[in-house]
Amino acid sequence: MSESKITTEIHNEHILKIGLNRPAKRNAFDLEMYHDLCHAYTQLEDDPNLWCGVLFAHGDHFTGGLDLAQWAPAMQDGNFPSIPDDTVDPLGIIGRHRTKPIIVAVQGYCFTIGIELLLACDIRVVAPNTHFAQIEIKRGIYPVGGATIRLQREVGWGNAMRYLLTGDGFGADEAYRIGLIQEIADDAPARAIELAEVVAKQAPLGVYATLRSAFITVKDGDAAAKADLMPTLRPIFDSEDAQEGVASFVERREANFKGR
């Protein structure tokens, strides 16, 4: 395990646990913390033995949001703050984009960048005490980490504008009602790990191809995704995992995938 403003720990060989680790500041994001998170996402992306990530937070709160005293000067030139070279952007706005699944577990405050990190993950589990708020407009600015792009796509235009344009807070039940999250769990990190273990039992090449197809659909539209379906599937058919998948079906047993 590494110790910094972001912790990383390998769980059950194929899962990388990524922890926000500034609990004394309610995990408020300064630039160093964000850069550390870029490196953690890159560790997941570049290690072929890591198949799934779990993003969670140490302490009582996921994050109180951006440390505006640092971020405001960095954005005044009209550019998103730079990230370390050749790293994966956890928000999916700049830099490298990830290809591996990430499940997020949230509790307590989940403000501003917290919602945007959640939106940039694939499966979202929250504790009953979670409180959300996208409050940039209350500070005279607006969200630039993906909320305006992804929230309306996830929860519908009216639900998104209800909270983006007012800055009002809402709880776990409302988040579930509008479709922002998938589950409410008393121990959100433990439940996220359970889900990650299920994902990590599947064929990694198939998981990555599933994400790829979904990402292409969002970015380039249905036609581009349709055109990519068979070209992506063809090399997977030649993989050891595809052969193992067929064998496990014929032999009526659970598959043992290797990621190759």
Beta strands, then each sheet from edge to edge (+ up, - down):
strand 1: 6-11
strand 2: 15-20
strand 3: 52-57
strand 4: 102-106
strand 5: 109-111
strand 6: 123-126
strand 7: 131-133
strand 8: 169-171
strand 9: 183-184
sheet 1: 1+ 2- 3- 4- 6- 9-
sheet 2: 5+ 7+ 8-
end
